[in-house]
Amino acid sequence: MIQVRRLNGKEFMINAIYVETVEAFPDTTITLTNGKKYIVRNSMEEVQEQIRSFYRSIHVLNLSQLKGDDDDEE
């Protein structure tokens, strides 16, 4: 889950697994896989970092593998 803030300032959580797109028009708009859209105060970069952190926390995203720092390649 990631925490975001509505335009009126109210905070809420979104399940990051269901985030399909994050766009800025100029407000940040998060679209879920079911088509539901949320407009939030958070910047696109903030949302992106929260999603990355979420995936790292559940061990779905391992940056050392993406960078090629894998020790198994020796």
mmCIF file of the N, C-alpha and C atoms, coordinates in Angstrom:
data_MODEL
# 
_entry.id   MODEL 
# 
loop_
_atom_site.group_PDB 
_atom_site.id 
_atom_site.type_symbol 
_atom_site.label_atom_id 
_atom_site.label_alt_id 
_atom_site.label_comp_id 
_atom_site.label_asym_id 
_atom_site.label_entity_id 
_atom_site.label_seq_id 
_atom_site.pdbx_PDB_ins_code 
_atom_site.Cartn_x 
_atom_site.Cartn_y 
_atom_site.Cartn_z 
_atom_site.occupancy 
_atom_site.B_iso_or_equiv 
_atom_site.pdbx_formal_charge 
_atom_site.auth_seq_id 
_atom_site.auth_comp_id 
_atom_site.auth_asym_id 
_atom_site.auth_atom_id 
_atom_site.pdbx_PDB_model_num 
ATOM 1   N N  . MET A 1 1  ? 0.845   -1.182  0.000   1.00 0.00 ? 1  MET A N  1 
ATOM 2   C CA . MET A 1 1  ? 0.000   0.000   0.000   1.00 0.00 ? 1  MET A CA 1 
ATOM 3   C C  . MET A 1 1  ? 0.888   1.243   0.000   1.00 0.00 ? 1  MET A C  1 
ATOM 4   N N  . ILE A 1 2  ? 0.421   2.269   -0.708  1.00 0.00 ? 2  ILE A N  1 
ATOM 5   C CA . ILE A 1 2  ? 1.114   3.546   -0.696  1.00 0.00 ? 2  ILE A CA 1 
ATOM 6   C C  . ILE A 1 2  ? 0.159   4.609   -0.170  1.00 0.00 ? 2  ILE A C  1 
ATOM 7   N N  . GLN A 1 3  ? 0.708   5.598   0.515   1.00 0.00 ? 3  GLN A N  1 
ATOM 8   C CA . GLN A 1 3  ? -0.113  6.660   1.082   1.00 0.00 ? 3  GLN A CA 1 
ATOM 9   C C  . GLN A 1 3  ? -0.030  7.876   0.172   1.00 0.00 ? 3  GLN A C  1 
ATOM 10  N N  . VAL A 1 4  ? -1.179  8.405   -0.197  1.00 0.00 ? 4  VAL A N  1 
ATOM 11  C CA . VAL A 1 4  ? -1.263  9.587   -1.045  1.00 0.00 ? 4  VAL A CA 1 
ATOM 12  C C  . VAL A 1 4  ? -2.237  10.577  -0.432  1.00 0.00 ? 4  VAL A C  1 
ATOM 13  N N  . ARG A 1 5  ? -2.256  11.787  -0.981  1.00 0.00 ? 5  ARG A N  1 
ATOM 14  C CA . ARG A 1 5  ? -3.099  12.853  -0.433  1.00 0.00 ? 5  ARG A CA 1 
ATOM 15  C C  . ARG A 1 5  ? -4.006  13.396  -1.537  1.00 0.00 ? 5  ARG A C  1 
ATOM 16  N N  . ARG A 1 6  ? -5.296  13.427  -1.252  1.00 0.00 ? 6  ARG A N  1 
ATOM 17  C CA . ARG A 1 6  ? -6.260  14.017  -2.190  1.00 0.00 ? 6  ARG A CA 1 
ATOM 18  C C  . ARG A 1 6  ? -6.008  15.514  -2.320  1.00 0.00 ? 6  ARG A C  1 
ATOM 19  N N  . LEU A 1 7  ? -6.604  16.131  -3.314  1.00 0.00 ? 7  LEU A N  1 
ATOM 20  C CA . LEU A 1 7  ? -6.446  17.576  -3.505  1.00 0.00 ? 7  LEU A CA 1 
ATOM 21  C C  . LEU A 1 7  ? -6.969  18.367  -2.312  1.00 0.00 ? 7  LEU A C  1 
ATOM 22  N N  . ASN A 1 8  ? -7.962  17.822  -1.579  1.00 0.00 ? 8  ASN A N  1 
ATOM 23  C CA . ASN A 1 8  ? -8.502  18.505  -0.403  1.00 0.00 ? 8  ASN A CA 1 
ATOM 24  C C  . ASN A 1 8  ? -7.650  18.277  0.846   1.00 0.00 ? 8  ASN A C  1 
ATOM 25  N N  . GLY A 1 9  ? -6.546  17.521  0.722   1.00 0.00 ? 9  GLY A N  1 
ATOM 26  C CA . GLY A 1 9  ? -5.630  17.302  1.836   1.00 0.00 ? 9  GLY A CA 1 
ATOM 27  C C  . GLY A 1 9  ? -5.829  15.997  2.588   1.00 0.00 ? 9  GLY A C  1 
ATOM 28  N N  . LYS A 1 10 ? -6.926  15.302  2.336   1.00 0.00 ? 10 LYS A N  1 
ATOM 29  C CA . LYS A 1 10 ? -7.201  14.058  3.043   1.00 0.00 ? 10 LYS A CA 1 
ATOM 30  C C  . LYS A 1 10 ? -6.285  12.942  2.526   1.00 0.00 ? 10 LYS A C  1 
ATOM 31  N N  . GLU A 1 11 ? -5.642  12.232  3.458   1.00 0.00 ? 11 GLU A N  1 
ATOM 32  C CA . GLU A 1 11 ? -4.743  11.140  3.086   1.00 0.00 ? 11 GLU A CA 1 
ATOM 33  C C  . GLU A 1 11 ? -5.508  9.827   2.985   1.00 0.00 ? 11 GLU A C  1 
ATOM 34  N N  . PHE A 1 12 ? -5.062  8.975   2.053   1.00 0.00 ? 12 PHE A N  1 
ATOM 35  C CA . PHE A 1 12 ? -5.648  7.641   1.928   1.00 0.00 ? 12 PHE A CA 1 
ATOM 36  C C  . PHE A 1 12 ? -4.596  6.712   1.337   1.00 0.00 ? 12 PHE A C  1 
ATOM 37  N N  . MET A 1 13 ? -4.895  5.430   1.349   1.00 0.00 ? 13 MET A N  1 
ATOM 38  C CA . MET A 1 13 ? -3.956  4.420   0.877   1.00 0.00 ? 13 MET A CA 1 
ATOM 39  C C  . MET A 1 13 ? -4.490  3.783   -0.407  1.00 0.00 ? 13 MET A C  1 
ATOM 40  N N  . ILE A 1 14 ? -3.547  3.474   -1.313  1.00 0.00 ? 14 ILE A N  1 
ATOM 41  C CA . ILE A 1 14 ? -3.869  2.771   -2.556  1.00 0.00 ? 14 ILE A CA 1 
ATOM 42  C C  . ILE A 1 14 ? -3.014  1.521   -2.606  1.00 0.00 ? 14 ILE A C  1 
ATOM 43  N N  . ASN A 1 15 ? -3.601  0.417   -3.038  1.00 0.00 ? 15 ASN A N  1 
ATOM 44  C CA . ASN A 1 15 ? -2.837  -0.816  -3.211  1.00 0.00 ? 15 ASN A CA 1 
ATOM 45  C C  . ASN A 1 15 ? -1.982  -0.670  -4.467  1.00 0.00 ? 15 ASN A C  1 
ATOM 46  N N  . ALA A 1 16 ? -0.673  -0.608  -4.279  1.00 0.00 ? 16 ALA A N  1 
ATOM 47  C CA . ALA A 1 16 ? 0.259   -0.358  -5.382  1.00 0.00 ? 16 ALA A CA 1 
ATOM 48  C C  . ALA A 1 16 ? 0.229   -1.455  -6.442  1.00 0.00 ? 16 ALA A C  1 
ATOM 49  N N  . ILE A 1 17 ? -0.203  -2.634  -6.076  1.00 0.00 ? 17 ILE A N  1 
ATOM 50  C CA . ILE A 1 17 ? -0.265  -3.735  -7.039  1.00 0.00 ? 17 ILE A CA 1 
ATOM 51  C C  . ILE A 1 17 ? -1.260  -3.421  -8.162  1.00 0.00 ? 17 ILE A C  1 
ATOM 52  N N  . TYR A 1 18 ? -2.285  -2.629  -7.855  1.00 0.00 ? 18 TYR A N  1 
ATOM 53  C CA . TYR A 1 18 ? -3.324  -2.335  -8.841  1.00 0.00 ? 18 TYR A CA 1 
ATOM 54  C C  . TYR A 1 18 ? -3.096  -1.035  -9.619  1.00 0.00 ? 18 TYR A C  1 
ATOM 55  N N  . VAL A 1 19 ? -1.953  -0.382  -9.412  1.00 0.00 ? 19 VAL A N  1 
ATOM 56  C CA . VAL A 1 19 ? -1.667  0.852   -10.147 1.00 0.00 ? 19 VAL A CA 1 
ATOM 57  C C  . VAL A 1 19 ? -1.247  0.487   -11.561 1.00 0.00 ? 19 VAL A C  1 
ATOM 58  N N  . GLU A 1 20 ? -1.969  1.014   -12.531 1.00 0.00 ? 20 GLU A N  1 
ATOM 59  C CA . GLU A 1 20 ? -1.656  0.764   -13.937 1.00 0.00 ? 20 GLU A CA 1 
ATOM 60  C C  . GLU A 1 20 ? -0.829  1.902   -14.520 1.00 0.00 ? 20 GLU A C  1 
ATOM 61  N N  . THR A 1 21 ? -1.276  3.152   -14.294 1.00 0.00 ? 21 THR A N  1 
ATOM 62  C CA . THR A 1 21 ? -0.534  4.304   -14.802 1.00 0.00 ? 21 THR A CA 1 
ATOM 63  C C  . THR A 1 21 ? -0.522  5.428   -13.772 1.00 0.00 ? 21 THR A C  1 
ATOM 64  N N  . VAL A 1 22 ? 0.534   6.244   -13.857 1.00 0.00 ? 22 VAL A N  1 
ATOM 65  C CA . VAL A 1 22 ? 0.635   7.473   -13.075 1.00 0.00 ? 22 VAL A CA 1 
ATOM 66  C C  . VAL A 1 22 ? 1.003   8.559   -14.076 1.00 0.00 ? 22 VAL A C  1 
ATOM 67  N N  . GLU A 1 23 ? 0.150   9.588   -14.150 1.00 0.00 ? 23 GLU A N  1 
ATOM 68  C CA . GLU A 1 23 ? 0.352   10.654  -15.135 1.00 0.00 ? 23 GLU A CA 1 
ATOM 69  C C  . GLU A 1 23 ? 0.211   12.009  -14.454 1.00 0.00 ? 23 GLU A C  1 
ATOM 70  N N  . ALA A 1 24 ? 0.781   13.034  -15.076 1.00 0.00 ? 24 ALA A N  1 
ATOM 71  C CA . ALA A 1 24 ? 0.626   14.404  -14.580 1.00 0.00 ? 24 ALA A CA 1 
ATOM 72  C C  . ALA A 1 24 ? -0.016  15.244  -15.670 1.00 0.00 ? 24 ALA A C  1 
ATOM 73  N N  . PHE A 1 25 ? -1.188  15.845  -15.355 1.00 0.00 ? 25 PHE A N  1 
ATOM 74  C CA . PHE A 1 25 ? -1.891  16.660  -16.369 1.00 0.00 ? 25 PHE A CA 1 
ATOM 75  C C  . PHE A 1 25 ? -2.293  18.064  -15.943 1.00 0.00 ? 25 PHE A C  1 
ATOM 76  N N  . PRO A 1 26 ? -1.864  18.872  -15.188 1.00 0.00 ? 26 PRO A N  1 
ATOM 77  C CA . PRO A 1 26 ? -0.649  18.862  -14.396 1.00 0.00 ? 26 PRO A CA 1 
ATOM 78  C C  . PRO A 1 26 ? -0.808  18.143  -13.052 1.00 0.00 ? 26 PRO A C  1 
ATOM 79  N N  . ASP A 1 27 ? -2.067  17.944  -12.579 1.00 0.00 ? 27 ASP A N  1 
ATOM 80  C CA . ASP A 1 27 ? -2.236  17.190  -11.325 1.00 0.00 ? 27 ASP A CA 1 
ATOM 81  C C  . ASP A 1 27 ? -1.895  15.733  -11.558 1.00 0.00 ? 27 ASP A C  1 
ATOM 82  N N  . THR A 1 28 ? -1.335  15.094  -10.548 1.00 0.00 ? 28 THR A N  1 
ATOM 83  C CA . THR A 1 28 ? -0.970  13.688  -10.663 1.00 0.00 ? 28 THR A CA 1 
ATOM 84  C C  . THR A 1 28 ? -2.230  12.835  -10.636 1.00 0.00 ? 28 THR A C  1 
ATOM 85  N N  . THR A 1 29 ? -2.389  12.004  -11.653 1.00 0.00 ? 29 THR A N  1 
ATOM 86  C CA . THR A 1 29 ? -3.553  11.126  -11.764 1.00 0.00 ? 29 THR A CA 1 
ATOM 87  C C  . THR A 1 29 ? -3.080  9.684   -11.748 1.00 0.00 ? 29 THR A C  1 
ATOM 88  N N  . ILE A 1 30 ? -3.621  8.916   -10.811 1.00 0.00 ? 30 ILE A N  1 
ATOM 89  C CA . ILE A 1 30 ? -3.288  7.498   -10.686 1.00 0.00 ? 30 ILE A CA 1 
ATOM 90  C C  . ILE A 1 30 ? -4.462  6.699   -11.224 1.00 0.00 ? 30 ILE A C  1 
ATOM 91  N N  . THR A 1 31 ? -4.198  5.830   -12.196 1.00 0.00 ? 31 THR A N  1 
ATOM 92  C CA . THR A 1 31 ? -5.240  4.970   -12.753 1.00 0.00 ? 31 THR A CA 1 
ATOM 93  C C  . THR A 1 31 ? -4.972  3.543   -12.317 1.00 0.00 ? 31 THR A C  1 
ATOM 94  N N  . LEU A 1 32 ? -6.003  2.905   -11.778 1.00 0.00 ? 32 LEU A N  1 
ATOM 95  C CA . LEU A 1 32 ? -5.883  1.517   -11.336 1.00 0.00 ? 32 LEU A CA 1 
ATOM 96  C C  . LEU A 1 32 ? -6.283  0.575   -12.466 1.00 0.00 ? 32 LEU A C  1 
ATOM 97  N N  . THR A 1 33 ? -5.970  -0.690  -12.301 1.00 0.00 ? 33 THR A N  1 
ATOM 98  C CA . THR A 1 33 ? -6.264  -1.682  -13.335 1.00 0.00 ? 33 THR A CA 1 
ATOM 99  C C  . THR A 1 33 ? -7.762  -1.837  -13.583 1.00 0.00 ? 33 THR A C  1 
ATOM 100 N N  . ASN A 1 34 ? -8.605  -1.445  -12.619 1.00 0.00 ? 34 ASN A N  1 
ATOM 101 C CA . ASN A 1 34 ? -10.060 -1.534  -12.819 1.00 0.00 ? 34 ASN A CA 1 
ATOM 102 C C  . ASN A 1 34 ? -10.632 -0.279  -13.486 1.00 0.00 ? 34 ASN A C  1 
ATOM 103 N N  . GLY A 1 35 ? -9.745  0.679   -13.861 1.00 0.00 ? 35 GLY A N  1 
ATOM 104 C CA . GLY A 1 35 ? -10.181 1.891   -14.528 1.00 0.00 ? 35 GLY A CA 1 
ATOM 105 C C  . GLY A 1 35 ? -10.457 3.066   -13.609 1.00 0.00 ? 35 GLY A C  1 
ATOM 106 N N  . LYS A 1 36 ? -10.511 2.830   -12.307 1.00 0.00 ? 36 LYS A N  1 
ATOM 107 C CA . LYS A 1 36 ? -10.767 3.914   -11.354 1.00 0.00 ? 36 LYS A CA 1 
ATOM 108 C C  . LYS A 1 36 ? -9.578  4.860   -11.334 1.00 0.00 ? 36 LYS A C  1 
ATOM 109 N N  . LYS A 1 37 ? -9.871  6.172   -11.289 1.00 0.00 ? 37 LYS A N  1 
ATOM 110 C CA . LYS A 1 37 ? -8.820  7.195   -11.314 1.00 0.00 ? 37 LYS A CA 1 
ATOM 111 C C  . LYS A 1 37 ? -8.857  7.996   -10.017 1.00 0.00 ? 37 LYS A C  1 
ATOM 112 N N  . TYR A 1 38 ? -7.672  8.355   -9.538  1.00 0.00 ? 38 TYR A N  1 
ATOM 113 C CA . TYR A 1 38 ? -7.525  9.199   -8.362  1.00 0.00 ? 38 TYR A CA 1 
ATOM 114 C C  . TYR A 1 38 ? -6.615  10.359  -8.721  1.00 0.00 ? 38 TYR A C  1 
ATOM 115 N N  . ILE A 1 39 ? -7.036  11.576  -8.388  1.00 0.00 ? 39 ILE A N  1 
ATOM 116 C CA . ILE A 1 39 ? -6.200  12.755  -8.574  1.00 0.00 ? 39 ILE A CA 1 
ATOM 117 C C  . ILE A 1 39 ? -5.637  13.109  -7.205  1.00 0.00 ? 39 ILE A C  1 
ATOM 118 N N  . VAL A 1 40 ? -4.311  13.206  -7.142  1.00 0.00 ? 40 VAL A N  1 
ATOM 119 C CA . VAL A 1 40 ? -3.655  13.399  -5.851  1.00 0.00 ? 40 VAL A CA 1 
ATOM 120 C C  . VAL A 1 40 ? -2.710  14.594  -5.894  1.00 0.00 ? 40 VAL A C  1 
ATOM 121 N N  . ARG A 1 41 ? -2.369  15.099  -4.692  1.00 0.00 ? 41 ARG A N  1 
ATOM 122 C CA . ARG A 1 41 ? -1.430  16.211  -4.551  1.00 0.00 ? 41 ARG A CA 1 
ATOM 123 C C  . ARG A 1 41 ? 0.016   15.771  -4.747  1.00 0.00 ? 41 ARG A C  1 
ATOM 124 N N  . ASN A 1 42 ? 0.297   14.521  -4.439  1.00 0.00 ? 42 ASN A N  1 
ATOM 125 C CA . ASN A 1 42 ? 1.668   14.013  -4.531  1.00 0.00 ? 42 ASN A CA 1 
ATOM 126 C C  . ASN A 1 42 ? 2.182   14.176  -5.953  1.00 0.00 ? 42 ASN A C  1 
ATOM 127 N N  . SER A 1 43 ? 3.478   14.438  -6.067  1.00 0.00 ? 43 SER A N  1 
ATOM 128 C CA . SER A 1 43 ? 4.064   14.531  -7.407  1.00 0.00 ? 43 SER A CA 1 
ATOM 129 C C  . SER A 1 43 ? 4.174   13.133  -8.015  1.00 0.00 ? 43 SER A C  1 
ATOM 130 N N  . MET A 1 44 ? 4.311   13.099  -9.315  1.00 0.00 ? 44 MET A N  1 
ATOM 131 C CA . MET A 1 44 ? 4.466   11.824  -10.006 1.00 0.00 ? 44 MET A CA 1 
ATOM 132 C C  . MET A 1 44 ? 5.713   11.102  -9.491  1.00 0.00 ? 44 MET A C  1 
ATOM 133 N N  . GLU A 1 45 ? 6.779   11.848  -9.228  1.00 0.00 ? 45 GLU A N  1 
ATOM 134 C CA . GLU A 1 45 ? 8.021   11.261  -8.720  1.00 0.00 ? 45 GLU A CA 1 
ATOM 135 C C  . GLU A 1 45 ? 7.832   10.659  -7.324  1.00 0.00 ? 45 GLU A C  1 
ATOM 136 N N  . GLU A 1 46 ? 7.063   11.335  -6.459  1.00 0.00 ? 46 GLU A N  1 
ATOM 137 C CA . GLU A 1 46 ? 6.786   10.807  -5.118  1.00 0.00 ? 46 GLU A CA 1 
ATOM 138 C C  . GLU A 1 46 ? 6.028   9.487   -5.203  1.00 0.00 ? 46 GLU A C  1 
ATOM 139 N N  . VAL A 1 47 ? 5.009   9.458   -6.050  1.00 0.00 ? 47 VAL A N  1 
ATOM 140 C CA . VAL A 1 47 ? 4.211   8.240   -6.210  1.00 0.00 ? 47 VAL A CA 1 
ATOM 141 C C  . VAL A 1 47 ? 5.092   7.122   -6.759  1.00 0.00 ? 47 VAL A C  1 
ATOM 142 N N  . GLN A 1 48 ? 5.911   7.430   -7.747  1.00 0.00 ? 48 GLN A N  1 
ATOM 143 C CA . GLN A 1 48 ? 6.798   6.436   -8.336  1.00 0.00 ? 48 GLN A CA 1 
ATOM 144 C C  . GLN A 1 48 ? 7.750   5.862   -7.279  1.00 0.00 ? 48 GLN A C  1 
ATOM 145 N N  . GLU A 1 49 ? 8.323   6.709   -6.448  1.00 0.00 ? 49 GLU A N  1 
ATOM 146 C CA . GLU A 1 49 ? 9.239   6.229   -5.405  1.00 0.00 ? 49 GLU A CA 1 
ATOM 147 C C  . GLU A 1 49 ? 8.510   5.381   -4.374  1.00 0.00 ? 49 GLU A C  1 
ATOM 148 N N  . GLN A 1 50 ? 7.294   5.764   -4.012  1.00 0.00 ? 50 GLN A N  1 
ATOM 149 C CA . GLN A 1 50 ? 6.521   4.963   -3.061  1.00 0.00 ? 50 GLN A CA 1 
ATOM 150 C C  . GLN A 1 50 ? 6.208   3.582   -3.635  1.00 0.00 ? 50 GLN A C  1 
ATOM 151 N N  . ILE A 1 51 ? 5.876   3.532   -4.924  1.00 0.00 ? 51 ILE A N  1 
ATOM 152 C CA . ILE A 1 51 ? 5.585   2.246   -5.562  1.00 0.00 ? 51 ILE A CA 1 
ATOM 153 C C  . ILE A 1 51 ? 6.850   1.381   -5.583  1.00 0.00 ? 51 ILE A C  1 
ATOM 154 N N  . ARG A 1 52 ? 7.991   1.988   -5.944  1.00 0.00 ? 52 ARG A N  1 
ATOM 155 C CA . ARG A 1 52 ? 9.257   1.241   -5.926  1.00 0.00 ? 52 ARG A CA 1 
ATOM 156 C C  . ARG A 1 52 ? 9.560   0.695   -4.539  1.00 0.00 ? 52 ARG A C  1 
ATOM 157 N N  . SER A 1 53 ? 9.383   1.541   -3.520  1.00 0.00 ? 53 SER A N  1 
ATOM 158 C CA . SER A 1 53 ? 9.637   1.110   -2.138  1.00 0.00 ? 53 SER A CA 1 
ATOM 159 C C  . SER A 1 53 ? 8.713   -0.037  -1.744  1.00 0.00 ? 53 SER A C  1 
ATOM 160 N N  . PHE A 1 54 ? 7.446   0.061   -2.160  1.00 0.00 ? 54 PHE A N  1 
ATOM 161 C CA . PHE A 1 54 ? 6.503   -1.010  -1.854  1.00 0.00 ? 54 PHE A CA 1 
ATOM 162 C C  . PHE A 1 54 ? 6.964   -2.330  -2.472  1.00 0.00 ? 54 PHE A C  1 
ATOM 163 N N  . TYR A 1 55 ? 7.318   -2.299  -3.764  1.00 0.00 ? 55 TYR A N  1 
ATOM 164 C CA . TYR A 1 55 ? 7.750   -3.528  -4.433  1.00 0.00 ? 55 TYR A CA 1 
ATOM 165 C C  . TYR A 1 55 ? 9.039   -4.072  -3.832  1.00 0.00 ? 55 TYR A C  1 
ATOM 166 N N  . ARG A 1 56 ? 9.944   -3.183  -3.418  1.00 0.00 ? 56 ARG A N  1 
ATOM 167 C CA . ARG A 1 56 ? 11.157  -3.652  -2.733  1.00 0.00 ? 56 ARG A CA 1 
ATOM 168 C C  . ARG A 1 56 ? 10.800  -4.327  -1.411  1.00 0.00 ? 56 ARG A C  1 
ATOM 169 N N  . SER A 1 57 ? 9.842   -3.750  -0.687  1.00 0.00 ? 57 SER A N  1 
ATOM 170 C CA . SER A 1 57 ? 9.479   -4.282  0.633   1.00 0.00 ? 57 SER A CA 1 
ATOM 171 C C  . SER A 1 57 ? 8.858   -5.674  0.554   1.00 0.00 ? 57 SER A C  1 
ATOM 172 N N  . ILE A 1 58 ? 8.230   -5.988  -0.584  1.00 0.00 ? 58 ILE A N  1 
ATOM 173 C CA . ILE A 1 58 ? 7.657   -7.332  -0.739  1.00 0.00 ? 58 ILE A CA 1 
ATOM 174 C C  . ILE A 1 58 ? 8.560   -8.222  -1.603  1.00 0.00 ? 58 ILE A C  1 
ATOM 175 N N  . HIS A 1 59 ? 9.790   -7.737  -1.833  1.00 0.00 ? 59 HIS A N  1 
ATOM 176 C CA . HIS A 1 59 ? 10.831  -8.491  -2.549  1.00 0.00 ? 59 HIS A CA 1 
ATOM 177 C C  . HIS A 1 59 ? 10.449  -8.857  -3.979  1.00 0.00 ? 59 HIS A C  1 
ATOM 178 N N  . VAL A 1 60 ? 9.728   -7.957  -4.644  1.00 0.00 ? 60 VAL A N  1 
ATOM 179 C CA . VAL A 1 60 ? 9.404   -8.149  -6.052  1.00 0.00 ? 60 VAL A CA 1 
ATOM 180 C C  . VAL A 1 60 ? 10.418  -7.401  -6.915  1.00 0.00 ? 60 VAL A C  1 
ATOM 181 N N  . LEU A 1 61 ? 10.958  -6.322  -6.386  1.00 0.00 ? 61 LEU A N  1 
ATOM 182 C CA . LEU A 1 61 ? 11.915  -5.508  -7.133  1.00 0.00 ? 61 LEU A CA 1 
ATOM 183 C C  . LEU A 1 61 ? 13.242  -5.525  -6.400  1.00 0.00 ? 61 LEU A C  1 
ATOM 184 N N  . ASN A 1 62 ? 14.272  -6.047  -7.059  1.00 0.00 ? 62 ASN A N  1 
ATOM 185 C CA . ASN A 1 62 ? 15.606  -6.095  -6.484  1.00 0.00 ? 62 ASN A CA 1 
ATOM 186 C C  . ASN A 1 62 ? 16.520  -5.295  -7.393  1.00 0.00 ? 62 ASN A C  1 
ATOM 187 N N  . LEU A 1 63 ? 16.907  -4.117  -6.947  1.00 0.00 ? 63 LEU A N  1 
ATOM 188 C CA . LEU A 1 63 ? 17.677  -3.226  -7.805  1.00 0.00 ? 63 LEU A CA 1 
ATOM 189 C C  . LEU A 1 63 ? 19.064  -3.767  -8.130  1.00 0.00 ? 63 LEU A C  1 
ATOM 190 N N  . SER A 1 64 ? 19.661  -4.568  -7.270  1.00 0.00 ? 64 SER A N  1 
ATOM 191 C CA . SER A 1 64 ? 20.988  -5.097  -7.584  1.00 0.00 ? 64 SER A CA 1 
ATOM 192 C C  . SER A 1 64 ? 20.935  -6.008  -8.814  1.00 0.00 ? 64 SER A C  1 
ATOM 193 N N  . GLN A 1 65 ? 19.842  -6.731  -9.003  1.00 0.00 ? 65 GLN A N  1 
ATOM 194 C CA . GLN A 1 65 ? 19.694  -7.569  -10.190 1.00 0.00 ? 65 GLN A CA 1 
ATOM 195 C C  . GLN A 1 65 ? 19.494  -6.718  -11.438 1.00 0.00 ? 65 GLN A C  1 
ATOM 196 N N  . LEU A 1 66 ? 18.765  -5.625  -11.302 1.00 0.00 ? 66 LEU A N  1 
ATOM 197 C CA . LEU A 1 66 ? 18.518  -4.760  -12.445 1.00 0.00 ? 66 LEU A CA 1 
ATOM 198 C C  . LEU A 1 66 ? 19.779  -4.033  -12.890 1.00 0.00 ? 66 LEU A C  1 
ATOM 199 N N  . LYS A 1 67 ? 20.679  -3.722  -11.946 1.00 0.00 ? 67 LYS A N  1 
ATOM 200 C CA . LYS A 1 67 ? 21.900  -3.002  -12.265 1.00 0.00 ? 67 LYS A CA 1 
ATOM 201 C C  . LYS A 1 67 ? 23.001  -3.911  -12.765 1.00 0.00 ? 67 LYS A C  1 
ATOM 202 N N  . GLY A 1 68 ? 22.815  -5.238  -12.661 1.00 0.00 ? 68 GLY A N  1 
ATOM 203 C CA . GLY A 1 68 ? 23.843  -6.180  -13.100 1.00 0.00 ? 68 GLY A CA 1 
ATOM 204 C C  . GLY A 1 68 ? 24.891  -6.450  -12.044 1.00 0.00 ? 68 GLY A C  1 
ATOM 205 N N  . ASP A 1 69 ? 24.588  -6.151  -10.773 1.00 0.00 ? 69 ASP A N  1 
ATOM 206 C CA . ASP A 1 69 ? 25.529  -6.376  -9.680  1.00 0.00 ? 69 ASP A CA 1 
ATOM 207 C C  . ASP A 1 69 ? 25.422  -7.776  -9.105  1.00 0.00 ? 69 ASP A C  1 
ATOM 208 N N  . ASP A 1 70 ? 24.828  -8.674  -9.826  1.00 0.00 ? 70 ASP A N  1 
ATOM 209 C CA . ASP A 1 70 ? 24.594  -10.038 -9.348  1.00 0.00 ? 70 ASP A CA 1 
ATOM 210 C C  . ASP A 1 70 ? 25.913  -10.784 -9.211  1.00 0.00 ? 70 ASP A C  1 
ATOM 211 N N  . ASP A 1 71 ? 26.191  -11.370 -8.037  1.00 0.00 ? 71 ASP A N  1 
ATOM 212 C CA . ASP A 1 71 ? 27.430  -12.095 -7.782  1.00 0.00 ? 71 ASP A CA 1 
ATOM 213 C C  . ASP A 1 71 ? 27.504  -13.428 -8.521  1.00 0.00 ? 71 ASP A C  1 
ATOM 214 N N  . ASP A 1 72 ? 26.386  -13.919 -9.030  1.00 0.00 ? 72 ASP A N  1 
ATOM 215 C CA . ASP A 1 72 ? 26.346  -15.216 -9.703  1.00 0.00 ? 72 ASP A CA 1 
ATOM 216 C C  . ASP A 1 72 ? 27.007  -15.180 -11.082 1.00 0.00 ? 72 ASP A C  1 
ATOM 217 N N  . GLU A 1 73 ? 27.368  -14.017 -11.576 1.00 0.00 ? 73 GLU A N  1 
ATOM 218 C CA . GLU A 1 73 ? 27.917  -13.904 -12.926 1.00 0.00 ? 73 GLU A CA 1 
ATOM 219 C C  . GLU A 1 73 ? 29.410  -14.114 -12.996 1.00 0.00 ? 73 GLU A C  1 
ATOM 220 N N  . GLU A 1 74 ? 30.074  -14.514 -11.911 1.00 0.00 ? 74 GLU A N  1 
ATOM 221 C CA . GLU A 1 74 ? 31.527  -14.676 -11.895 1.00 0.00 ? 74 GLU A CA 1 
ATOM 222 C C  . GLU A 1 74 ? 31.990  -15.890 -12.622 1.00 0.00 ? 74 GLU A C  1 
# 
